[in-house]
């Protein structure tokens, strides 16, 4: 997908996403939204998922897979009630409450995406006089998510490819520098070469979505391209039941869903862990538009401080955060605890500002190599990352620390 095509997707979705965000913030139902992903000229279009993509219609998936129905790729953001702010947090606020919309990249979120819920539930936002409205998007790289950031209406996932394509914004905090997922495949697939001709997930936005990008990276290890497989567009909630039911044969799954997949369909297995395949890939950073920064810089800084505090608590107080994660993800305790163990052991969540120049610059060059950023528009590290703001937020929580081997 070229930078020009990404810009077209922004323009097509701006008015629709704006209406959705206003409806979500007001607490009323949002109208349908989300522009379909556009395929690059050399890639096959992602196939539309059949009803089997939704957990309710997947005979092979147990209710533990996900009680939420799979939403349409690129669908409208919806407000999340999980992790409501406690009264004591608001009592610590010494000024007026400041409202902000904060996006999460998956509906419902995976365990890795729960720091905003932890921050809200434990009062880390409220004590900083922040009233955070958490919205769910169908993929952090979906048109609706990126357009909402471009509009200046939400703080949400923002990657280097979007900035390279012309989005005027900055990353302000690296929530999870490392990719937490594993690429999980059907029992008969033993190597990446066996993926040829198979159906792979393009959950969360179709062509250009995170799952599509990770599928492309796995295919490259066997000398295959996106033209050698069929990508299936589906809601993010359809990833696990799609694999269990046999609708798809390869998908990037988060640790809790790997746990559930292997329970529900013995024989499915990890083909490769993405943090090993792409050790310098920059996974999930929160960002805002330049207009948002100019208008509410202090609010953004304080939001980041609250989420740094949340990440540190996640590492240091498992018993306190697991119930919050279970409520947000709608996943059973054994799966959530398994994910927590894997994510903390691998230092997936940041404990500081979450930025690493080598990681960001590698990700920029990888996007250029894959055609997601035009070489003539290659952004610098400074054009992608607003490091000064992250450092200011870090100072508000006592400066940099290490927790075990975790230092980013």
C-alpha positions as CSV (number, residue, x, y, z in Angstrom):
1,X,0.0,0.0,0.0
2,X,1.5,3.3,-1.0
3,X,1.5,6.5,1.0
4,X,-0.8,8.1,-1.6
5,X,-3.3,5.3,-1.1
6,X,-3.2,5.7,2.7
7,X,-3.9,9.4,2.3
8,X,-7.0,8.6,0.1
9,X,-8.2,6.4,2.9
10,X,-7.9,9.3,5.4
11,X,-9.8,11.6,3.1
12,X,-12.6,9.1,2.5
13,X,-13.2,8.5,6.2
14,X,-12.8,12.0,7.7
15,X,-16.4,13.1,7.7
16,X,-17.8,9.7,8.7
17,X,-15.4,9.1,11.6
18,X,-16.0,12.6,12.8
19,X,-19.8,11.9,13.1
20,X,-19.1,8.6,14.8
21,X,-16.8,10.1,17.4
22,X,-19.3,12.9,18.3
23,X,-22.0,10.3,18.7
24,X,-19.8,8.0,20.8
25,X,-18.7,10.9,23.0
26,X,-22.3,11.9,23.5
27,X,-23.2,8.4,24.6
28,X,-25.7,7.8,21.7
29,X,-25.5,5.2,19.1
30,X,-23.0,6.0,16.4
31,X,-23.9,5.8,12.7
32,X,-22.2,3.2,10.5
33,X,-18.7,4.2,9.5
34,X,-15.4,3.0,8.2
35,X,-14.0,3.1,4.7
36,X,-13.0,-0.3,3.3
37,X,-9.3,-0.9,2.9
38,X,-7.9,-0.4,-0.6
39,X,-5.5,-3.0,-1.9
40,X,-2.2,-2.2,-3.4
41,X,-2.1,-2.8,-7.2
42,X,0.0,-6.0,-6.8
43,X,-2.0,-7.6,-4.1
44,X,-5.2,-9.6,-4.1
45,X,-8.2,-7.9,-2.4
46,X,-9.0,-9.3,1.0
47,X,-12.1,-11.5,0.8
48,X,-15.1,-10.6,2.9
49,X,-15.5,-12.8,5.9
50,X,-18.5,-15.1,6.0
51,X,-20.7,-15.1,9.1
52,X,-18.4,-17.8,10.5
53,X,-16.0,-15.0,11.4
54,X,-18.2,-14.0,14.3
55,X,-17.9,-16.1,17.5
56,X,-21.7,-16.6,17.6
57,X,-21.7,-18.3,14.2
58,X,-18.6,-20.4,14.6
59,X,-19.6,-23.9,15.5
60,X,-16.0,-24.8,16.6
61,X,-15.6,-21.9,19.0
62,X,-16.6,-22.1,22.6
63,X,-18.1,-19.0,24.3
64,X,-14.7,-18.5,26.0
65,X,-13.3,-17.4,22.6
66,X,-15.0,-14.1,22.8
67,X,-18.6,-13.2,23.8
68,X,-18.6,-10.1,21.6
69,X,-19.7,-10.4,18.0
70,X,-17.0,-9.6,15.4
71,X,-17.6,-6.1,14.1
72,X,-17.1,-5.0,10.5
73,X,-13.6,-4.1,9.7
74,X,-13.0,-0.4,10.0
75,X,-16.3,0.0,12.0
76,X,-17.2,3.0,14.1
77,X,-15.6,3.5,17.5
78,X,-17.6,2.5,20.5
79,X,-17.3,3.8,24.1
80,X,-16.0,1.3,26.7
81,X,-17.4,1.3,30.2
82,X,-14.9,-1.1,31.6
83,X,-12.5,0.3,34.2
84,X,-14.7,3.2,35.3
85,X,-12.8,5.9,37.3
86,X,-13.1,5.5,41.1
87,X,-14.5,8.4,43.1
88,X,-11.3,8.7,45.2
89,X,-9.3,9.5,42.1
90,X,-11.6,12.4,41.2
91,X,-11.4,13.6,44.8
92,X,-7.6,14.0,44.5
93,X,-8.1,16.3,41.5
94,X,-7.5,20.0,42.5
95,X,-9.0,21.6,39.3
96,X,-11.7,21.1,36.7
97,X,-11.9,17.7,35.0
98,X,-10.6,17.7,31.5
99,X,-12.2,15.4,28.9
100,X,-10.4,13.4,26.3
101,X,-11.2,10.5,24.0
102,X,-8.6,7.7,24.1
103,X,-8.6,4.9,21.5
104,X,-7.8,1.2,21.9
105,X,-6.9,-0.8,18.8
106,X,-9.1,-3.9,19.1
107,X,-12.8,-4.6,19.9
108,X,-12.8,-6.0,22.5
109,X,-9.3,-5.2,23.5
110,X,-6.6,-7.8,24.0
111,X,-4.6,-7.9,27.2
112,X,-1.8,-5.9,25.8
113,X,-4.2,-3.0,25.1
114,X,-5.5,-2.7,28.6
115,X,-3.2,0.0,30.2
116,X,-5.8,2.7,29.6
117,X,-8.4,0.7,31.5
118,X,-5.9,0.1,34.3
119,X,-5.1,3.8,34.4
120,X,-8.8,4.7,34.6
121,X,-9.8,2.1,37.1
122,X,-7.0,2.8,39.5
123,X,-7.6,6.6,39.4
124,X,-4.3,7.5,37.6
125,X,-6.3,9.7,35.1
126,X,-8.8,11.1,37.6
127,X,-6.1,12.3,40.1
128,X,-4.7,14.3,37.2
129,X,-8.1,15.8,36.5
130,X,-8.7,13.8,33.4
131,X,-12.0,12.3,32.4
132,X,-11.0,9.7,29.8
133,X,-13.6,8.3,27.4
134,X,-12.2,5.1,26.0
135,X,-13.2,4.2,22.5
136,X,-12.7,0.9,20.7
137,X,-11.5,0.8,17.0
138,X,-11.5,-2.2,14.7
139,X,-7.7,-2.2,14.3
140,X,-5.0,0.3,15.2
141,X,-4.1,0.7,11.5
142,X,-7.8,0.9,10.3
143,X,-8.9,3.9,8.4
144,X,-11.3,4.9,11.2
145,X,-8.5,4.9,13.8
146,X,-6.0,6.8,11.8
147,X,-8.6,9.3,10.5
148,X,-9.7,10.1,14.0
149,X,-6.1,10.8,15.0
150,X,-5.7,13.0,11.9
151,X,-8.8,15.0,12.8
152,X,-7.4,15.9,16.2
153,X,-10.4,14.3,18.0
154,X,-8.7,11.3,19.7
155,X,-5.4,10.1,21.2
156,X,-4.9,6.6,19.7
157,X,-2.5,4.3,18.0
158,X,-0.3,6.0,15.4
159,X,2.4,4.4,13.3
160,X,5.3,5.6,11.2
161,X,3.7,4.6,7.9
162,X,0.7,7.0,8.5
163,X,3.0,9.9,9.4
164,X,5.1,9.1,6.3
165,X,2.0,9.1,4.2
166,X,1.3,12.6,5.3
167,X,-0.7,12.5,8.6
168,X,0.3,15.5,10.6
169,X,0.9,14.1,14.0
170,X,3.4,12.7,16.4
171,X,3.8,9.6,18.6
172,X,3.9,10.7,22.2
173,X,4.2,7.4,24.1
174,X,5.3,3.8,23.2
175,X,2.8,1.7,25.1
176,X,4.1,-1.6,23.9
177,X,7.3,-1.4,21.9
178,X,7.5,-5.1,21.1
179,X,4.9,-7.1,19.1
180,X,3.3,-9.5,21.6
181,X,1.6,-11.9,19.0
182,X,2.5,-15.2,17.6
183,X,1.6,-16.3,14.1
184,X,-0.6,-19.3,14.6
185,X,-1.6,-21.8,11.9
186,X,-3.7,-24.8,11.2
187,X,-2.4,-28.3,12.2
188,X,-1.4,-29.3,8.6
189,X,0.9,-26.2,8.1
190,X,4.4,-27.0,9.2
191,X,6.5,-24.3,7.5
192,X,5.8,-20.8,6.0
193,X,6.0,-22.4,2.6
194,X,2.9,-24.4,3.4
195,X,0.9,-21.2,3.5
196,X,0.8,-20.9,-0.2
197,X,-2.8,-21.0,-1.4
198,X,-4.2,-20.8,2.1
199,X,-6.6,-18.4,3.7
200,X,-4.9,-15.9,6.1
201,X,-6.5,-13.3,8.4
202,X,-6.7,-9.6,7.4
203,X,-8.6,-8.7,10.6
204,X,-9.0,-5.1,11.6
205,X,-9.1,-3.3,8.3
206,X,-8.5,-5.7,5.5
207,X,-5.5,-4.9,3.2
208,X,-3.0,-2.8,5.2
209,X,-4.3,-4.0,8.6
210,X,-1.8,-5.3,11.2
211,X,-2.8,-8.9,10.5
212,X,-2.3,-8.4,6.8
213,X,1.1,-6.8,7.4
214,X,2.2,-9.6,9.7
215,X,1.0,-12.2,7.3
216,X,3.1,-10.5,4.6
217,X,6.2,-10.6,6.8
218,X,5.7,-14.3,7.5
219,X,5.2,-15.0,3.8
220,X,8.5,-13.2,3.0
221,X,10.4,-15.7,5.0
222,X,9.4,-18.4,2.4
223,X,9.9,-16.2,-0.6
224,X,6.1,-15.8,-1.0
225,X,4.1,-12.7,-1.6
226,X,0.5,-11.6,-0.8
227,X,-0.5,-12.8,-4.2
228,X,0.2,-16.4,-3.2
229,X,-2.5,-16.5,-0.6
230,X,-6.1,-15.3,0.1
231,X,-6.5,-12.8,2.8
232,X,-9.9,-12.8,4.6
233,X,-11.2,-9.5,6.0
234,X,-12.8,-9.9,9.4
235,X,-13.5,-8.1,12.6
236,X,-10.8,-8.4,15.2
237,X,-13.1,-10.4,17.4
238,X,-13.3,-13.0,14.6
239,X,-9.6,-13.9,14.6
240,X,-9.7,-16.7,17.2
241,X,-13.1,-18.3,16.2
242,X,-12.0,-18.0,12.5
243,X,-9.0,-20.2,13.2
244,X,-10.9,-22.6,15.4
245,X,-13.7,-23.0,12.8
246,X,-11.3,-23.4,9.9
247,X,-12.4,-20.3,8.1
248,X,-8.8,-19.1,8.2
249,X,-5.5,-21.1,8.3
250,X,-3.1,-18.4,9.6
251,X,-3.5,-15.5,11.9
252,X,-1.5,-13.3,14.3
253,X,-2.9,-14.0,17.8
254,X,-2.3,-12.5,21.1
255,X,-1.1,-14.7,24.0
256,X,-4.5,-15.1,25.6
257,X,-6.0,-16.2,22.3
258,X,-3.1,-18.6,21.6
259,X,-4.0,-20.2,25.0
260,X,-7.7,-20.5,24.0
261,X,-7.0,-21.7,20.5
262,X,-4.9,-24.6,21.6
263,X,-7.6,-25.6,24.1
264,X,-10.4,-25.3,21.6
265,X,-8.7,-26.9,18.6
266,X,-5.8,-29.2,19.5
267,X,-3.2,-29.2,16.8
268,X,-3.2,-25.5,16.0
269,X,0.3,-24.3,16.7
270,X,2.7,-21.3,16.7
271,X,4.6,-21.0,13.4
272,X,6.7,-18.1,14.6
273,X,6.7,-15.6,17.5
274,X,6.5,-12.1,16.0
275,X,8.9,-10.6,18.5
276,X,11.5,-13.0,17.3
277,X,10.7,-12.6,13.6
278,X,10.7,-8.8,13.9
279,X,12.8,-7.9,17.0
280,X,13.0,-4.2,16.1
281,X,9.4,-3.8,14.9
282,X,7.7,-0.9,16.7
283,X,4.4,-2.3,17.7
284,X,2.0,0.1,19.5
285,X,2.6,3.8,20.1
286,X,0.0,6.4,21.1
287,X,-0.1,9.5,19.1
288,X,-2.0,12.7,18.5
289,X,-2.3,15.2,15.7
290,X,-0.2,18.4,15.6
291,X,-3.4,20.4,16.1
292,X,-4.3,18.3,19.2
293,X,-0.8,19.0,20.6
294,X,-1.0,22.7,20.0
295,X,-4.4,22.9,21.6
296,X,-4.0,20.5,24.6
297,X,-0.3,19.8,25.1
298,X,-0.5,19.6,28.9
299,X,-3.4,17.3,28.8
300,X,-1.6,14.9,26.5
301,X,1.5,15.0,28.7
302,X,-0.6,14.2,31.8
303,X,-2.4,11.3,29.9
304,X,1.0,9.8,29.1
305,X,2.1,10.1,32.8
306,X,-1.1,8.3,33.9
307,X,-0.5,5.4,31.4
308,X,3.2,5.1,32.4
309,X,2.1,4.7,36.0
310,X,-0.5,2.1,34.8
311,X,2.2,0.1,33.0
312,X,4.4,0.0,36.0
313,X,1.5,-1.2,38.2
314,X,0.8,-3.9,35.6
315,X,4.3,-5.3,36.1
316,X,4.4,-4.8,39.9
317,X,0.9,-5.8,41.1
318,X,-0.6,-8.7,39.1
319,X,-3.4,-9.3,41.6
320,X,-4.7,-5.7,41.3
321,X,-4.7,-5.6,37.5
322,X,-5.9,-9.0,36.4
323,X,-9.6,-8.3,37.3
324,X,-9.5,-5.1,35.3
325,X,-8.0,-6.9,32.4
326,X,-10.6,-9.6,32.6
327,X,-13.5,-7.1,32.5
328,X,-12.0,-5.2,29.6
329,X,-11.1,-8.2,27.4
330,X,-14.0,-10.4,28.3
331,X,-11.6,-13.3,28.5
332,X,-11.4,-16.0,31.3
333,X,-8.9,-15.7,34.1
334,X,-6.6,-18.5,33.1
335,X,-6.1,-17.0,29.6
336,X,-5.6,-13.5,31.0
337,X,-3.1,-14.7,33.5
338,X,-1.2,-16.7,30.8
339,X,-1.0,-13.5,28.7
340,X,0.2,-11.4,31.7
341,X,2.9,-13.9,32.3
342,X,4.1,-13.9,28.7
343,X,3.9,-10.1,28.2
344,X,5.7,-9.3,31.4
345,X,8.4,-11.9,30.9
346,X,9.0,-10.6,27.4
347,X,9.0,-6.9,28.4
348,X,6.3,-6.1,25.8
349,X,4.9,-3.2,27.8
350,X,7.0,-0.2,28.3
351,X,8.0,1.0,31.8
352,X,9.2,4.4,30.7
353,X,8.4,6.6,27.6
354,X,8.7,3.5,25.4
355,X,10.7,4.9,22.6
356,X,13.9,3.6,21.1
357,X,15.5,5.3,18.1
358,X,16.8,2.1,16.6
359,X,13.4,0.5,16.8
360,X,11.6,3.5,15.2
361,X,14.2,3.9,12.4
362,X,14.1,0.2,11.6
363,X,10.3,0.4,11.4
364,X,10.5,3.4,9.1
365,X,12.9,1.7,6.7
366,X,10.8,-1.5,6.8
367,X,7.7,0.5,5.7
368,X,9.7,2.0,2.9
369,X,11.0,-1.5,1.8
370,X,7.4,-2.8,1.8
371,X,6.1,0.2,-0.2
372,X,4.0,1.6,2.7
373,X,6.1,4.9,2.7
374,X,7.4,6.5,-0.5
375,X,11.2,6.8,-0.3
376,X,10.9,10.5,-1.1
377,X,8.7,11.0,2.0
378,X,10.8,9.1,4.5
379,X,10.3,10.7,7.9
380,X,13.0,11.3,10.4
381,X,12.9,9.9,13.9
382,X,12.1,13.4,15.2
383,X,9.2,13.8,12.7
384,X,7.7,10.6,14.1
385,X,8.4,10.8,17.8
386,X,7.8,13.7,20.1
387,X,10.4,12.6,22.6
388,X,10.4,15.8,24.7
389,X,6.8,15.3,25.7
390,X,7.4,11.7,26.7
391,X,10.3,12.7,28.8
392,X,8.3,15.4,30.5
393,X,5.6,12.8,31.4
394,X,8.3,10.5,32.6
395,X,9.6,13.2,35.0
396,X,6.1,13.5,36.4
397,X,6.2,9.9,37.6
398,X,9.7,10.1,39.1
399,X,11.9,9.6,36.0
400,X,13.1,6.4,34.2
401,X,13.2,3.1,36.0
402,X,14.0,-0.6,35.2
403,X,11.7,-3.4,36.3
404,X,13.7,-6.6,36.0
405,X,15.1,-6.6,32.4
406,X,12.5,-4.2,31.1
407,X,13.9,-0.7,30.4
408,X,12.1,0.9,27.4
